[in-house]
């Protein structure tokens, strides 16, 4: 039997404007939020909080880009980007951080070696 020439399609999960979710979310794929989420997010991919996105809770992910509002703790294993339109109220734990002029950040930031320290609240990344 021959191999298929089809390449796997990885789709991002999207929460659109006008949508509100109350509860925890876990995904292995990328995740974009343009609506409201009250709860914790665990992603093995990239999490993007769009300009109209609002998250209230803890976020654990590989990479993150914040353009909207996040109230809570943010654990990023690799790179966190805070865009000019972002407002982050909470603590950050990341390996690398970029902050554009105009971004608002109120909280504590711990950098370097964060990849070893980041654990999900439910223990999903523990072996």
Residue, then its C-alpha position, 0 to 999 in steps of 0.5 A: x500500500x502506498x503512502x498518502x500525499x495529503x499533508x495533515x491540516x492543523x486548524x486553530x480553535x477560534x472563539x469569535x466576537x460575541x461568544x462567552x465561555x465559562x469553564x476550562x479549556x484544554x487543547x493540543x492545537x493553536x487557540x485564538x480568542x476574540x470573545x470572552x472566556x472565564x476559566x483556565x486555558x491549557x494549550x500545547x500550541x500558541x494562544x492568541x488573545x485578539x484585540x476584542x478578546x478578554x480572558x479571566x483565568x490562568x493561561x498555560x501554553x507554548x507561545x502567546x500573543x496578547x492584543x486584548x485583555x487578560x486578567x490572571x496568571x500567564x505561563x508561557x514555555x517559549x515566547x510571549x508577545x504583548x502588543x500595543x493594544x494589550x492589557x495584562x493584569x497578573x503575573x507572567x512566567x516565560x522564557x522570552x518576552x516582547x512588549x510593544x510601546x503602549x502595552x499595559x502590564x501590571x504584575x510580576x514577571x519571571x523570565x529565564x528557565x520558565x520552560x522547566x517551571x511551567x506546570x498546568x494547574x491540573x497536572x496535565x504536563x507532568x510525567 
